Amino acid sequence: MSKLIIHIPDVAPLKFGFEGREAVSIGRAEDNDIVIPHHSVSGHHAKLAFSGDGYQLTDLGSTNGTFVDGSKTDESFLVGGERIRFGHIEADYEAAEPAFGHAEPAAPEGSGEPDFEGMGFQSSIMGQPAEKSVRPPNFVNLAPVKPPEKKHPLGVVAGALCVLGFLTIGALAALSAILKIE
């Protein structure tokens, strides 16, 4: 079953299945099929429309945009496994399992795409390095070294004044001792 798993901060992931639906509306307004109650999501943000073997995602002129795997998009065909962002809210798209025996169509001759048939590869899709990445929700840094904490500017000034005060007291005590010796 095709579904969206939506990650709203401080809320358990919301799962919406929509297999077999011709169109699914997404937005903050209550009349959407999938309602995302977050200020960065437009009232009618995007829609998913069934197209052949999957769903076409279309941005509906949203204020904060729709992104697929980190890239802003007006329209994208979803194949499964994409990370979608509606405004500031992230979601994972999971496609329905393909029918038994269904295979990806081979690239046409002379298309410029490599043909991996007979080489043990499942697909002719070529990977590309990401232009940017997005930290997954619930990410926890397990590095043993913690990043240094930022110091408050007033604390730095107070510390400098204390050091200056001690130096002044020391200088006055030394000057007093010198004047008594003479």
Secondary structure as GFF3:
##gff-version 3
##sequence-region A 1 182
A	DSSP	beta_strand	3	7	.	.	.	ID=ss1
A	DSSP	beta_strand	14	17	.	.	.	ID=ss2
A	DSSP	beta_strand	23	27	.	.	.	ID=ss3
A	DSSP	beta_strand	34	35	.	.	.	ID=ss4
A	DSSP	beta_strand	46	51	.	.	.	ID=ss5
A	DSSP	beta_strand	54	59	.	.	.	ID=ss6
A	DSSP	beta_strand	66	68	.	.	.	ID=ss7
A	DSSP	beta_strand	71	73	.	.	.	ID=ss8
A	DSSP	beta_strand	75	78	.	.	.	ID=ss9
A	DSSP	beta_strand	83	86	.	.	.	ID=ss10
A	DSSP	beta_strand	89	94	.	.	.	ID=ss11
A	DSSP	alpha_helix	153	181	.	.	.	ID=ss12
###
